[in-house]
Amino acid sequence: LPTSTLTVKPNNPVFTGETVNLTCVIESHSDWRYEWYKGTDSVMLQTSDHYTVNGDTLIIKGVITSDQDQYWCKGQRNERPKSSQSRSKVSLTVT
């Protein structure tokens, strides 16, 4: 399966109140629908007051200490390969 990796801007550690952009990069194919997950519970993140999910980018507005956690992304599509595998989780550190 294609693997997905995450990039984070700005680099760790981030400071309380900053806006953080996480971008999901999948190495091959196209037409991906991106899913974003946080923490050991694998909570799927949706657009809310705090998060903006914009395709391959997750924006966290006004980072707070409870955002310090692990994040990862996954791609889904209609044709084979139907999903990607997450290569690594990114740990966000908030100071």
PyMOL Python script that loads the backbone (N, CA, C, O; Angstrom):
from pymol import cmd

cmd.read_pdbstr("""\
ATOM      1  N   LEU A   1       0.843  -1.201   0.000  1.00  0.00           N
ATOM      2  CA  LEU A   1       0.000   0.000   0.000  1.00  0.00           C
ATOM      3  C   LEU A   1       0.877   1.249   0.000  1.00  0.00           C
ATOM      4  O   LEU A   1       1.980   1.233   0.546  1.00  0.00           O
ATOM      5  N   PRO A   2       0.391   2.333  -0.611  1.00  0.00           N
ATOM      6  CA  PRO A   2       1.126   3.600  -0.514  1.00  0.00           C
ATOM      7  C   PRO A   2       1.201   4.041   0.947  1.00  0.00           C
ATOM      8  O   PRO A   2       0.283   3.783   1.726  1.00  0.00           O
ATOM      9  N   THR A   3       2.287   4.701   1.312  1.00  0.00           N
ATOM     10  CA  THR A   3       2.413   5.161   2.690  1.00  0.00           C
ATOM     11  C   THR A   3       2.214   6.666   2.770  1.00  0.00           C
ATOM     12  O   THR A   3       2.520   7.402   1.832  1.00  0.00           O
ATOM     13  N   SER A   4       1.692   7.108   3.912  1.00  0.00           N
ATOM     14  CA  SER A   4       1.475   8.535   4.143  1.00  0.00           C
ATOM     15  C   SER A   4       2.462   9.022   5.194  1.00  0.00           C
ATOM     16  O   SER A   4       2.755   8.318   6.160  1.00  0.00           O
ATOM     17  N   THR A   5       2.969  10.226   4.995  1.00  0.00           N
ATOM     18  CA  THR A   5       3.834  10.854   5.988  1.00  0.00           C
ATOM     19  C   THR A   5       3.286  12.244   6.283  1.00  0.00           C
ATOM     20  O   THR A   5       2.564  12.831   5.477  1.00  0.00           O
ATOM     21  N   LEU A   6       3.647  12.754   7.452  1.00  0.00           N
ATOM     22  CA  LEU A   6       3.152  14.044   7.914  1.00  0.00           C
ATOM     23  C   LEU A   6       4.274  15.054   7.985  1.00  0.00           C
ATOM     24  O   LEU A   6       5.387  14.733   8.404  1.00  0.00           O
ATOM     25  N   THR A   7       3.980  16.282   7.573  1.00  0.00           N
ATOM     26  CA  THR A   7       4.891  17.387   7.835  1.00  0.00           C
ATOM     27  C   THR A   7       4.170  18.385   8.733  1.00  0.00           C
ATOM     28  O   THR A   7       2.954  18.556   8.640  1.00  0.00           O
ATOM     29  N   VAL A   8       4.939  19.045   9.606  1.00  0.00           N
ATOM     30  CA  VAL A   8       4.382  19.989  10.579  1.00  0.00           C
ATOM     31  C   VAL A   8       5.066  21.335  10.412  1.00  0.00           C
ATOM     32  O   VAL A   8       6.293  21.415  10.357  1.00  0.00           O
ATOM     33  N   LYS A   9       4.259  22.405  10.329  1.00  0.00           N
ATOM     34  CA  LYS A   9       4.798  23.769  10.329  1.00  0.00           C
ATOM     35  C   LYS A   9       4.034  24.575  11.359  1.00  0.00           C
ATOM     36  O   LYS A   9       2.808  24.459  11.390  1.00  0.00           O
ATOM     37  N   PRO A  10       4.656  25.384  12.206  1.00  0.00           N
ATOM     38  CA  PRO A  10       6.109  25.468  12.380  1.00  0.00           C
ATOM     39  C   PRO A  10       6.657  24.202  13.027  1.00  0.00           C
ATOM     40  O   PRO A  10       5.890  23.349  13.472  1.00  0.00           O
ATOM     41  N   ASN A  11       7.975  24.077  13.082  1.00  0.00           N
ATOM     42  CA  ASN A  11       8.593  22.897  13.682  1.00  0.00           C
ATOM     43  C   ASN A  11       8.319  22.838  15.180  1.00  0.00           C
ATOM     44  O   ASN A  11       8.066  23.860  15.818  1.00  0.00           O
ATOM     45  N   ASN A  12       8.374  21.617  15.739  1.00  0.00           N
ATOM     46  CA  ASN A  12       8.281  21.430  17.189  1.00  0.00           C
ATOM     47  C   ASN A  12       9.441  22.131  17.881  1.00  0.00           C
ATOM     48  O   ASN A  12      10.511  22.240  17.283  1.00  0.00           O
ATOM     49  N   PRO A  13       9.281  22.619  19.126  1.00  0.00           N
ATOM     50  CA  PRO A  13       7.989  22.694  19.805  1.00  0.00           C
ATOM     51  C   PRO A  13       7.211  23.911  19.334  1.00  0.00           C
ATOM     52  O   PRO A  13       7.795  24.893  18.875  1.00  0.00           O
ATOM     53  N   VAL A  14       5.885  23.841  19.450  1.00  0.00           N
ATOM     54  CA  VAL A  14       5.062  24.992  19.102  1.00  0.00           C
ATOM     55  C   VAL A  14       4.614  25.667  20.392  1.00  0.00           C
ATOM     56  O   VAL A  14       4.620  25.053  21.459  1.00  0.00           O
ATOM     57  N   PHE A  15       4.230  26.923  20.285  1.00  0.00           N
ATOM     58  CA  PHE A  15       3.882  27.701  21.467  1.00  0.00           C
ATOM     59  C   PHE A  15       2.374  27.890  21.546  1.00  0.00           C
ATOM     60  O   PHE A  15       1.692  28.005  20.528  1.00  0.00           O
ATOM     61  N   THR A  16       1.869  27.920  22.774  1.00  0.00           N
ATOM     62  CA  THR A  16       0.443  28.134  23.010  1.00  0.00           C
ATOM     63  C   THR A  16      -0.035  29.349  22.225  1.00  0.00           C
ATOM     64  O   THR A  16       0.606  30.400  22.247  1.00  0.00           O
ATOM     65  N   GLY A  17      -1.167  29.202  21.529  1.00  0.00           N
ATOM     66  CA  GLY A  17      -1.741  30.312  20.779  1.00  0.00           C
ATOM     67  C   GLY A  17      -1.339  30.351  19.320  1.00  0.00           C
ATOM     68  O   GLY A  17      -1.960  31.061  18.529  1.00  0.00           O
ATOM     69  N   GLU A  18      -0.299  29.593  18.939  1.00  0.00           N
ATOM     70  CA  GLU A  18       0.118  29.579  17.538  1.00  0.00           C
ATOM     71  C   GLU A  18      -0.867  28.779  16.693  1.00  0.00           C
ATOM     72  O   GLU A  18      -1.659  27.994  17.216  1.00  0.00           O
ATOM     73  N   THR A  19      -0.807  28.992  15.377  1.00  0.00           N
ATOM     74  CA  THR A  19      -1.554  28.171  14.427  1.00  0.00           C
ATOM     75  C   THR A  19      -0.594  27.166  13.825  1.00  0.00           C
ATOM     76  O   THR A  19       0.493  27.528  13.376  1.00  0.00           O
ATOM     77  N   VAL A  20      -0.997  25.893  13.815  1.00  0.00           N
ATOM     78  CA  VAL A  20      -0.139  24.815  13.322  1.00  0.00           C
ATOM     79  C   VAL A  20      -0.786  24.190  12.092  1.00  0.00           C
ATOM     80  O   VAL A  20      -1.991  23.939  12.073  1.00  0.00           O
ATOM     81  N   ASN A  21       0.029  23.940  11.059  1.00  0.00           N
ATOM     82  CA  ASN A  21      -0.427  23.263   9.846  1.00  0.00           C
ATOM     83  C   ASN A  21       0.230  21.896   9.754  1.00  0.00           C
ATOM     84  O   ASN A  21       1.457  21.792   9.743  1.00  0.00           O
ATOM     85  N   LEU A  22      -0.584  20.842   9.687  1.00  0.00           N
ATOM     86  CA  LEU A  22      -0.080  19.495   9.442  1.00  0.00           C
ATOM     87  C   LEU A  22      -0.504  19.110   8.034  1.00  0.00           C
ATOM     88  O   LEU A  22      -1.677  19.226   7.680  1.00  0.00           O
ATOM     89  N   THR A  23       0.454  18.650   7.229  1.00  0.00           N
ATOM     90  CA  THR A  23       0.166  18.286   5.847  1.00  0.00           C
ATOM     91  C   THR A  23       0.440  16.804   5.650  1.00  0.00           C
ATOM     92  O   THR A  23       1.460  16.282   6.098  1.00  0.00           O
ATOM     93  N   CYS A  24      -0.492  16.130   4.967  1.00  0.00           N
ATOM     94  CA  CYS A  24      -0.406  14.695   4.716  1.00  0.00           C
ATOM     95  C   CYS A  24       0.123  14.474   3.305  1.00  0.00           C
ATOM     96  O   CYS A  24      -0.458  14.967   2.338  1.00  0.00           O
ATOM     97  N   VAL A  25       1.224  13.736   3.183  1.00  0.00           N
ATOM     98  CA  VAL A  25       1.818  13.464   1.879  1.00  0.00           C
ATOM     99  C   VAL A  25       1.720  11.965   1.608  1.00  0.00           C
ATOM    100  O   VAL A  25       2.252  11.158   2.370  1.00  0.00           O
ATOM    101  N   ILE A  26       1.039  11.592   0.522  1.00  0.00           N
ATOM    102  CA  ILE A  26       0.929  10.183   0.127  1.00  0.00           C
ATOM    103  C   ILE A  26       1.720  10.008  -1.158  1.00  0.00           C
ATOM    104  O   ILE A  26       1.536  10.753  -2.121  1.00  0.00           O
ATOM    105  N   GLU A  27       2.614   9.004  -1.163  1.00  0.00           N
ATOM    106  CA  GLU A  27       3.679   8.945  -2.159  1.00  0.00           C
ATOM    107  C   GLU A  27       3.224   8.657  -3.585  1.00  0.00           C
ATOM    108  O   GLU A  27       3.955   8.971  -4.524  1.00  0.00           O
ATOM    109  N   SER A  28       2.055   8.075  -3.781  1.00  0.00           N
ATOM    110  CA  SER A  28       1.665   7.722  -5.147  1.00  0.00           C
ATOM    111  C   SER A  28       0.157   7.825  -5.320  1.00  0.00           C
ATOM    112  O   SER A  28      -0.584   7.966  -4.347  1.00  0.00           O
ATOM    113  N   HIS A  29      -0.288   7.754  -6.575  1.00  0.00           N
ATOM    114  CA  HIS A  29      -1.701   7.846  -6.944  1.00  0.00           C
ATOM    115  C   HIS A  29      -2.263   9.232  -6.604  1.00  0.00           C
ATOM    116  O   HIS A  29      -1.544  10.107  -6.123  1.00  0.00           O
ATOM    117  N   SER A  30      -3.551   9.408  -6.862  1.00  0.00           N
ATOM    118  CA  SER A  30      -4.191  10.694  -6.588  1.00  0.00           C
ATOM    119  C   SER A  30      -5.632  10.418  -6.182  1.00  0.00           C
ATOM    120  O   SER A  30      -5.994   9.273  -5.909  1.00  0.00           O
ATOM    121  N   ASP A  31      -6.456  11.463  -6.143  1.00  0.00           N
ATOM    122  CA  ASP A  31      -7.871  11.337  -5.761  1.00  0.00           C
ATOM    123  C   ASP A  31      -8.048  10.838  -4.334  1.00  0.00           C
ATOM    124  O   ASP A  31      -9.033  10.162  -4.039  1.00  0.00           O
ATOM    125  N   TRP A  32      -7.122  11.154  -3.449  1.00  0.00           N
ATOM    126  CA  TRP A  32      -7.249  10.711  -2.063  1.00  0.00           C
ATOM    127  C   TRP A  32      -8.258  11.560  -1.308  1.00  0.00           C
ATOM    128  O   TRP A  32      -8.351  12.769  -1.521  1.00  0.00           O
ATOM    129  N   ARG A  33      -9.009  10.920  -0.429  1.00  0.00           N
ATOM    130  CA  ARG A  33      -9.783  11.620   0.599  1.00  0.00           C
ATOM    131  C   ARG A  33      -9.002  11.423   1.892  1.00  0.00           C
ATOM    132  O   ARG A  33      -8.713  10.291   2.282  1.00  0.00           O
ATOM    133  N   TYR A  34      -8.666  12.513   2.548  1.00  0.00           N
ATOM    134  CA  TYR A  34      -7.767  12.435   3.697  1.00  0.00           C
ATOM    135  C   TYR A  34      -8.552  12.349   4.995  1.00  0.00           C
ATOM    136  O   TYR A  34      -9.538  13.061   5.188  1.00  0.00           O
ATOM    137  N   GLU A  35      -8.099  11.466   5.886  1.00  0.00           N
ATOM    138  CA  GLU A  35      -8.682  11.344   7.219  1.00  0.00           C
ATOM    139  C   GLU A  35      -7.585  11.653   8.226  1.00  0.00           C
ATOM    140  O   GLU A  35      -6.439  11.230   8.072  1.00  0.00           O
ATOM    141  N   TRP A  36      -7.960  12.400   9.259  1.00  0.00           N
ATOM    142  CA  TRP A  36      -7.002  12.848  10.268  1.00  0.00           C
ATOM    143  C   TRP A  36      -7.344  12.240  11.614  1.00  0.00           C
ATOM    144  O   TRP A  36      -8.510  12.191  12.006  1.00  0.00           O
ATOM    145  N   TYR A  37      -6.306  11.768  12.332  1.00  0.00           N
ATOM    146  CA  TYR A  37      -6.513  11.103  13.615  1.00  0.00           C
ATOM    147  C   TYR A  37      -5.587  11.676  14.668  1.00  0.00           C
ATOM    148  O   TYR A  37      -4.498  12.170  14.375  1.00  0.00           O
ATOM    149  N   LYS A  38      -6.060  11.592  15.916  1.00  0.00           N
ATOM    150  CA  LYS A  38      -5.285  12.112  17.043  1.00  0.00           C
ATOM    151  C   LYS A  38      -5.318  11.118  18.187  1.00  0.00           C
ATOM    152  O   LYS A  38      -6.359  10.533  18.487  1.00  0.00           O
ATOM    153  N   GLY A  39      -4.150  10.928  18.835  1.00  0.00           N
ATOM    154  CA  GLY A  39      -4.087  10.255  20.122  1.00  0.00           C
ATOM    155  C   GLY A  39      -4.229   8.752  20.071  1.00  0.00           C
ATOM    156  O   GLY A  39      -4.474   8.170  19.014  1.00  0.00           O
ATOM    157  N   THR A  40      -4.071   8.127  21.233  1.00  0.00           N
ATOM    158  CA  THR A  40      -4.123   6.676  21.321  1.00  0.00           C
ATOM    159  C   THR A  40      -5.526   6.153  21.058  1.00  0.00           C
ATOM    160  O   THR A  40      -5.689   4.985  20.707  1.00  0.00           O
ATOM    161  N   ASP A  41      -6.557   7.008  21.223  1.00  0.00           N
ATOM    162  CA  ASP A  41      -7.934   6.575  20.971  1.00  0.00           C
ATOM    163  C   ASP A  41      -8.277   6.620  19.485  1.00  0.00           C
ATOM    164  O   ASP A  41      -9.368   6.209  19.090  1.00  0.00           O
ATOM    165  N   SER A  42      -7.348   7.120  18.651  1.00  0.00           N
ATOM    166  CA  SER A  42      -7.601   7.253  17.213  1.00  0.00           C
ATOM    167  C   SER A  42      -8.869   8.044  16.939  1.00  0.00           C
ATOM    168  O   SER A  42      -9.710   7.625  16.144  1.00  0.00           O
ATOM    169  N   VAL A  43      -9.007   9.188  17.598  1.00  0.00           N
ATOM    170  CA  VAL A  43     -10.162  10.054  17.368  1.00  0.00           C
ATOM    171  C   VAL A  43     -10.024  10.671  15.984  1.00  0.00           C
ATOM    172  O   VAL A  43      -8.998  11.275  15.671  1.00  0.00           O
ATOM    173  N   MET A  44     -11.066  10.519  15.146  1.00  0.00           N
ATOM    174  CA  MET A  44     -11.026  11.137  13.823  1.00  0.00           C
ATOM    175  C   MET A  44     -11.420  12.602  13.957  1.00  0.00           C
ATOM    176  O   MET A  44     -12.461  12.923  14.531  1.00  0.00           O
ATOM    177  N   LEU A  45     -10.579  13.491  13.422  1.00  0.00           N
ATOM    178  CA  LEU A  45     -10.788  14.928  13.596  1.00  0.00           C
ATOM    179  C   LEU A  45     -11.662  15.478  12.484  1.00  0.00           C
ATOM    180  O   LEU A  45     -11.491  15.133  11.314  1.00  0.00           O
ATOM    181  N   GLN A  46     -12.599  16.335  12.860  1.00  0.00           N
ATOM    182  CA  GLN A  46     -13.493  17.000  11.914  1.00  0.00           C
ATOM    183  C   GLN A  46     -13.302  18.503  12.055  1.00  0.00           C
ATOM    184  O   GLN A  46     -12.780  18.979  13.064  1.00  0.00           O
ATOM    185  N   THR A  47     -13.728  19.245  11.040  1.00  0.00           N
ATOM    186  CA  THR A  47     -13.679  20.699  11.131  1.00  0.00           C
ATOM    187  C   THR A  47     -14.575  21.165  12.281  1.00  0.00           C
ATOM    188  O   THR A  47     -15.717  20.724  12.407  1.00  0.00           O
ATOM    189  N   SER A  48     -14.040  22.064  13.121  1.00  0.00           N
ATOM    190  CA  SER A  48     -14.760  22.574  14.290  1.00  0.00           C
ATOM    191  C   SER A  48     -14.236  23.976  14.568  1.00  0.00           C
ATOM    192  O   SER A  48     -13.559  24.566  13.726  1.00  0.00           O
ATOM    193  N   ASP A  49     -14.550  24.517  15.759  1.00  0.00           N
ATOM    194  CA  ASP A  49     -14.005  25.822  16.137  1.00  0.00           C
ATOM    195  C   ASP A  49     -12.485  25.767  16.230  1.00  0.00           C
ATOM    196  O   ASP A  49     -11.802  26.768  16.011  1.00  0.00           O
ATOM    197  N   HIS A  50     -11.964  24.590  16.555  1.00  0.00           N
ATOM    198  CA  HIS A  50     -10.539  24.462  16.857  1.00  0.00           C
ATOM    199  C   HIS A  50      -9.730  23.912  15.689  1.00  0.00           C
ATOM    200  O   HIS A  50      -8.570  24.280  15.504  1.00  0.00           O
ATOM    201  N   TYR A  51     -10.347  23.026  14.895  1.00  0.00           N
ATOM    202  CA  TYR A  51      -9.651  22.386  13.775  1.00  0.00           C
ATOM    203  C   TYR A  51     -10.279  22.798  12.454  1.00  0.00           C
ATOM    204  O   TYR A  51     -11.493  22.982  12.360  1.00  0.00           O
ATOM    205  N   THR A  52      -9.438  22.941  11.433  1.00  0.00           N
ATOM    206  CA  THR A  52      -9.936  23.072  10.072  1.00  0.00           C
ATOM    207  C   THR A  52      -9.318  21.944   9.258  1.00  0.00           C
ATOM    208  O   THR A  52      -8.096  21.857   9.142  1.00  0.00           O
ATOM    209  N   VAL A  53     -10.163  21.073   8.692  1.00  0.00           N
ATOM    210  CA  VAL A  53      -9.689  20.010   7.819  1.00  0.00           C
ATOM    211  C   VAL A  53      -9.907  20.490   6.396  1.00  0.00           C
ATOM    212  O   VAL A  53     -11.043  20.679   5.961  1.00  0.00           O
ATOM    213  N   ASN A  54      -8.804  20.687   5.671  1.00  0.00           N
ATOM    214  CA  ASN A  54      -8.867  21.238   4.319  1.00  0.00           C
ATOM    215  C   ASN A  54      -8.088  20.301   3.401  1.00  0.00           C
ATOM    216  O   ASN A  54      -6.921  20.547   3.097  1.00  0.00           O
ATOM    217  N   GLY A  55      -8.751  19.210   2.955  1.00  0.00           N
ATOM    218  CA  GLY A  55      -8.078  18.251   2.084  1.00  0.00           C
ATOM    219  C   GLY A  55      -6.887  17.632   2.783  1.00  0.00           C
ATOM    220  O   GLY A  55      -7.029  16.976   3.815  1.00  0.00           O
ATOM    221  N   ASP A  56      -5.693  17.846   2.203  1.00  0.00           N
ATOM    222  CA  ASP A  56      -4.501  17.194   2.756  1.00  0.00           C
ATOM    223  C   ASP A  56      -3.889  17.958   3.922  1.00  0.00           C
ATOM    224  O   ASP A  56      -2.805  17.601   4.385  1.00  0.00           O
ATOM    225  N   THR A  57      -4.566  19.017   4.414  1.00  0.00           N
ATOM    226  CA  THR A  57      -4.011  19.835   5.493  1.00  0.00           C
ATOM    227  C   THR A  57      -4.967  19.896   6.679  1.00  0.00           C
ATOM    228  O   THR A  57      -6.171  20.098   6.519  1.00  0.00           O
ATOM    229  N   LEU A  58      -4.400  19.717   7.881  1.00  0.00           N
ATOM    230  CA  LEU A  58      -5.129  19.922   9.129  1.00  0.00           C
ATOM    231  C   LEU A  58      -4.559  21.173   9.776  1.00  0.00           C
ATOM    232  O   LEU A  58      -3.355  21.256  10.020  1.00  0.00           O
ATOM    233  N   ILE A  59      -5.423  22.151  10.055  1.00  0.00           N
ATOM    234  CA  ILE A  59      -4.988  23.398  10.686  1.00  0.00           C
ATOM    235  C   ILE A  59      -5.535  23.418  12.105  1.00  0.00           C
ATOM    236  O   ILE A  59      -6.738  23.271  12.318  1.00  0.00           O
ATOM    237  N   ILE A  60      -4.637  23.600  13.081  1.00  0.00           N
ATOM    238  CA  ILE A  60      -5.045  23.734  14.482  1.00  0.00           C
ATOM    239  C   ILE A  60      -4.888  25.201  14.843  1.00  0.00           C
ATOM    240  O   ILE A  60      -3.779  25.736  14.844  1.00  0.00           O
ATOM    241  N   LYS A  61      -6.012  25.852  15.150  1.00  0.00           N
ATOM    242  CA  LYS A  61      -6.002  27.290  15.413  1.00  0.00           C
ATOM    243  C   LYS A  61      -5.858  27.543  16.903  1.00  0.00           C
ATOM    244  O   LYS A  61      -6.626  27.005  17.700  1.00  0.00           O
ATOM    245  N   GLY A  62      -4.879  28.358  17.288  1.00  0.00           N
ATOM    246  CA  GLY A  62      -4.715  28.706  18.695  1.00  0.00           C
ATOM    247  C   GLY A  62      -4.421  27.485  19.539  1.00  0.00           C
ATOM    248  O   GLY A  62      -5.219  27.085  20.387  1.00  0.00           O
ATOM    249  N   VAL A  63      -3.242  26.892  19.287  1.00  0.00           N
ATOM    250  CA  VAL A  63      -2.846  25.655  19.959  1.00  0.00           C
ATOM    251  C   VAL A  63      -2.923  25.813  21.480  1.00  0.00           C
ATOM    252  O   VAL A  63      -2.522  26.842  22.025  1.00  0.00           O
ATOM    253  N   ILE A  64      -3.443  24.780  22.162  1.00  0.00           N
ATOM    254  CA  ILE A  64      -3.486  24.740  23.628  1.00  0.00           C
ATOM    255  C   ILE A  64      -2.772  23.470  24.096  1.00  0.00           C
ATOM    256  O   ILE A  64      -2.470  22.589  23.291  1.00  0.00           O
ATOM    257  N   THR A  65      -2.508  23.383  25.396  1.00  0.00           N
ATOM    258  CA  THR A  65      -1.686  22.272  25.885  1.00  0.00           C
ATOM    259  C   THR A  65      -2.328  20.915  25.608  1.00  0.00           C
ATOM    260  O   THR A  65      -1.611  19.930  25.435  1.00  0.00           O
ATOM    261  N   SER A  66      -3.661  20.836  25.560  1.00  0.00           N
ATOM    262  CA  SER A  66      -4.299  19.540  25.299  1.00  0.00           C
ATOM    263  C   SER A  66      -4.114  19.082  23.851  1.00  0.00           C
ATOM    264  O   SER A  66      -4.459  17.949  23.514  1.00  0.00           O
ATOM    265  N   ASP A  67      -3.568  19.957  22.986  1.00  0.00           N
ATOM    266  CA  ASP A  67      -3.255  19.541  21.615  1.00  0.00           C
ATOM    267  C   ASP A  67      -1.956  18.744  21.552  1.00  0.00           C
ATOM    268  O   ASP A  67      -1.631  18.158  20.520  1.00  0.00           O
ATOM    269  N   GLN A  68      -1.210  18.724  22.667  1.00  0.00           N
ATOM    270  CA  GLN A  68       0.037  17.961  22.680  1.00  0.00           C
ATOM    271  C   GLN A  68      -0.319  16.485  22.645  1.00  0.00           C
ATOM    272  O   GLN A  68      -0.867  15.948  23.608  1.00  0.00           O
ATOM    273  N   ASP A  69      -0.006  15.824  21.527  1.00  0.00           N
ATOM    274  CA  ASP A  69      -0.429  14.440  21.330  1.00  0.00           C
ATOM    275  C   ASP A  69       0.215  13.923  20.055  1.00  0.00           C
ATOM    276  O   ASP A  69       1.034  14.606  19.439  1.00  0.00           O
ATOM    277  N   GLN A  70      -0.164  12.703  19.661  1.00  0.00           N
ATOM    278  CA  GLN A  70       0.296  12.136  18.400  1.00  0.00           C
ATOM    279  C   GLN A  70      -0.786  12.308  17.344  1.00  0.00           C
ATOM    280  O   GLN A  70      -1.976  12.166  17.628  1.00  0.00           O
ATOM    281  N   TYR A  71      -0.359  12.616  16.122  1.00  0.00           N
ATOM    282  CA  TYR A  71      -1.273  12.806  14.999  1.00  0.00           C
ATOM    283  C   TYR A  71      -0.830  11.932  13.842  1.00  0.00           C
ATOM    284  O   TYR A  71       0.363  11.688  13.660  1.00  0.00           O
ATOM    285  N   TRP A  72      -1.795  11.458  13.056  1.00  0.00           N
ATOM    286  CA  TRP A  72      -1.450  10.775  11.818  1.00  0.00           C
ATOM    287  C   TRP A  72      -2.591  10.921  10.828  1.00  0.00           C
ATOM    288  O   TRP A  72      -3.695  11.331  11.187  1.00  0.00           O
ATOM    289  N   CYS A  73      -2.309  10.578   9.573  1.00  0.00           N
ATOM    290  CA  CYS A  73      -3.312  10.745   8.529  1.00  0.00           C
ATOM    291  C   CYS A  73      -3.402   9.467   7.714  1.00  0.00           C
ATOM    292  O   CYS A  73      -2.485   8.646   7.708  1.00  0.00           O
ATOM    293  N   LYS A  74      -4.523   9.318   7.029  1.00  0.00           N
ATOM    294  CA  LYS A  74      -4.758   8.151   6.198  1.00  0.00           C
ATOM    295  C   LYS A  74      -5.511   8.623   4.964  1.00  0.00           C
ATOM    296  O   LYS A  74      -6.326   9.541   5.047  1.00  0.00           O
ATOM    297  N   GLY A  75      -5.245   8.004   3.826  1.00  0.00           N
ATOM    298  CA  GLY A  75      -5.969   8.335   2.606  1.00  0.00           C
ATOM    299  C   GLY A  75      -6.908   7.213   2.218  1.00  0.00           C
ATOM    300  O   GLY A  75      -6.584   6.038   2.386  1.00  0.00           O
ATOM    301  N   GLN A  76      -8.085   7.576   1.691  1.00  0.00           N
ATOM    302  CA  GLN A  76      -9.045   6.604   1.164  1.00  0.00           C
ATOM    303  C   GLN A  76      -9.375   7.019  -0.262  1.00  0.00           C
ATOM    304  O   GLN A  76      -9.440   8.210  -0.565  1.00  0.00           O
ATOM    305  N   ARG A  77      -9.587   6.031  -1.148  1.00  0.00           N
ATOM    306  CA  ARG A  77     -10.026   6.348  -2.504  1.00  0.00           C
ATOM    307  C   ARG A  77     -10.915   5.235  -3.021  1.00  0.00           C
ATOM    308  O   ARG A  77     -11.005   4.168  -2.414  1.00  0.00           O
ATOM    309  N   ASN A  78     -11.581   5.489  -4.162  1.00  0.00           N
ATOM    310  CA  ASN A  78     -12.589   4.549  -4.663  1.00  0.00           C
ATOM    311  C   ASN A  78     -11.985   3.376  -5.417  1.00  0.00           C
ATOM    312  O   ASN A  78     -12.591   2.306  -5.482  1.00  0.00           O
ATOM    313  N   GLU A  79     -10.789   3.562  -5.992  1.00  0.00           N
ATOM    314  CA  GLU A  79     -10.173   2.493  -6.773  1.00  0.00           C
ATOM    315  C   GLU A  79      -8.990   1.916  -6.014  1.00  0.00           C
ATOM    316  O   GLU A  79      -8.541   2.481  -5.017  1.00  0.00           O
ATOM    317  N   ARG A  80      -8.490   0.781  -6.497  1.00  0.00           N
ATOM    318  CA  ARG A  80      -7.306   0.190  -5.869  1.00  0.00           C
ATOM    319  C   ARG A  80      -6.082   1.045  -6.160  1.00  0.00           C
ATOM    320  O   ARG A  80      -5.967   1.557  -7.273  1.00  0.00           O
ATOM    321  N   PRO A  81      -5.160   1.228  -5.216  1.00  0.00           N
ATOM    322  CA  PRO A  81      -5.312   0.834  -3.812  1.00  0.00           C
ATOM    323  C   PRO A  81      -6.326   1.731  -3.114  1.00  0.00           C
ATOM    324  O   PRO A  81      -6.311   2.948  -3.300  1.00  0.00           O
ATOM    325  N   LYS A  82      -7.210   1.135  -2.310  1.00  0.00           N
ATOM    326  CA  LYS A  82      -8.312   1.894  -1.721  1.00  0.00           C
ATOM    327  C   LYS A  82      -7.901   2.693  -0.504  1.00  0.00           C
ATOM    328  O   LYS A  82      -8.596   3.637  -0.128  1.00  0.00           O
ATOM    329  N   SER A  83      -6.781   2.338   0.128  1.00  0.00           N
ATOM    330  CA  SER A  83      -6.367   3.108   1.301  1.00  0.00           C
ATOM    331  C   SER A  83      -4.848   3.158   1.370  1.00  0.00           C
ATOM    332  O   SER A  83      -4.150   2.384   0.715  1.00  0.00           O
ATOM    333  N   SER A  84      -4.354   4.089   2.180  1.00  0.00           N
ATOM    334  CA  SER A  84      -2.916   4.193   2.409  1.00  0.00           C
ATOM    335  C   SER A  84      -2.632   3.663   3.801  1.00  0.00           C
ATOM    336  O   SER A  84      -3.544   3.519   4.616  1.00  0.00           O
ATOM    337  N   GLN A  85      -1.368   3.373   4.074  1.00  0.00           N
ATOM    338  CA  GLN A  85      -0.997   3.026   5.437  1.00  0.00           C
ATOM    339  C   GLN A  85      -0.169   4.163   6.007  1.00  0.00           C
ATOM    340  O   GLN A  85       0.606   4.804   5.297  1.00  0.00           O
ATOM    341  N   SER A  86      -0.344   4.402   7.299  1.00  0.00           N
ATOM    342  CA  SER A  86       0.379   5.489   7.946  1.00  0.00           C
ATOM    343  C   SER A  86       1.773   5.003   8.289  1.00  0.00           C
ATOM    344  O   SER A  86       1.931   4.011   9.000  1.00  0.00           O
ATOM    345  N   ARG A  87       2.778   5.692   7.791  1.00  0.00           N
ATOM    346  CA  ARG A  87       4.150   5.276   8.054  1.00  0.00           C
ATOM    347  C   ARG A  87       4.564   5.654   9.469  1.00  0.00           C
ATOM    348  O   ARG A  87       5.242   4.884  10.148  1.00  0.00           O
ATOM    349  N   SER A  88       4.161   6.825   9.907  1.00  0.00           N
ATOM    350  CA  SER A  88       4.633   7.276  11.210  1.00  0.00           C
ATOM    351  C   SER A  88       3.638   8.247  11.807  1.00  0.00           C
ATOM    352  O   SER A  88       2.893   8.924  11.098  1.00  0.00           O
ATOM    353  N   LYS A  89       3.643   8.298  13.122  1.00  0.00           N
ATOM    354  CA  LYS A  89       2.841   9.281  13.830  1.00  0.00           C
ATOM    355  C   LYS A  89       3.748  10.442  14.187  1.00  0.00           C
ATOM    356  O   LYS A  89       4.932  10.255  14.467  1.00  0.00           O
ATOM    357  N   VAL A  90       3.188  11.640  14.176  1.00  0.00           N
ATOM    358  CA  VAL A  90       3.951  12.827  14.532  1.00  0.00           C
ATOM    359  C   VAL A  90       3.513  13.254  15.924  1.00  0.00           C
ATOM    360  O   VAL A  90       2.320  13.381  16.198  1.00  0.00           O
ATOM    361  N   SER A  91       4.488  13.476  16.802  1.00  0.00           N
ATOM    362  CA  SER A  91       4.181  13.973  18.142  1.00  0.00           C
ATOM    363  C   SER A  91       4.298  15.482  18.140  1.00  0.00           C
ATOM    364  O   SER A  91       5.343  16.036  17.797  1.00  0.00           O
ATOM    365  N   LEU A  92       3.213  16.148  18.528  1.00  0.00           N
ATOM    366  CA  LEU A  92       3.213  17.601  18.625  1.00  0.00           C
ATOM    367  C   LEU A  92       3.526  17.977  20.070  1.00  0.00           C
ATOM    368  O   LEU A  92       2.881  17.489  20.998  1.00  0.00           O
ATOM    369  N   THR A  93       4.518  18.846  20.255  1.00  0.00           N
ATOM    370  CA  THR A  93       4.906  19.308  21.589  1.00  0.00           C
ATOM    371  C   THR A  93       4.495  20.763  21.738  1.00  0.00           C
ATOM    372  O   THR A  93       4.878  21.604  20.924  1.00  0.00           O
ATOM    373  N   VAL A  94       3.712  21.068  22.780  1.00  0.00           N
ATOM    374  CA  VAL A  94       3.227  22.430  23.018  1.00  0.00           C
ATOM    375  C   VAL A  94       3.894  22.967  24.274  1.00  0.00           C
ATOM    376  O   VAL A  94       3.861  22.325  25.324  1.00  0.00           O
ATOM    377  N   THR A  95       4.507  24.160  24.167  1.00  0.00           N
ATOM    378  CA  THR A  95       5.172  24.742  25.335  1.00  0.00           C
ATOM    379  C   THR A  95       4.527  26.064  25.714  1.00  0.00           C
ATOM    380  O   THR A  95       4.952  26.705  26.675  1.00  0.00           O
TER     381      THR A  95
END
""", "prot")
cmd.dss("prot")
cmd.show_as("cartoon", "prot")
cmd.util.cbc("prot")
cmd.orient("prot")
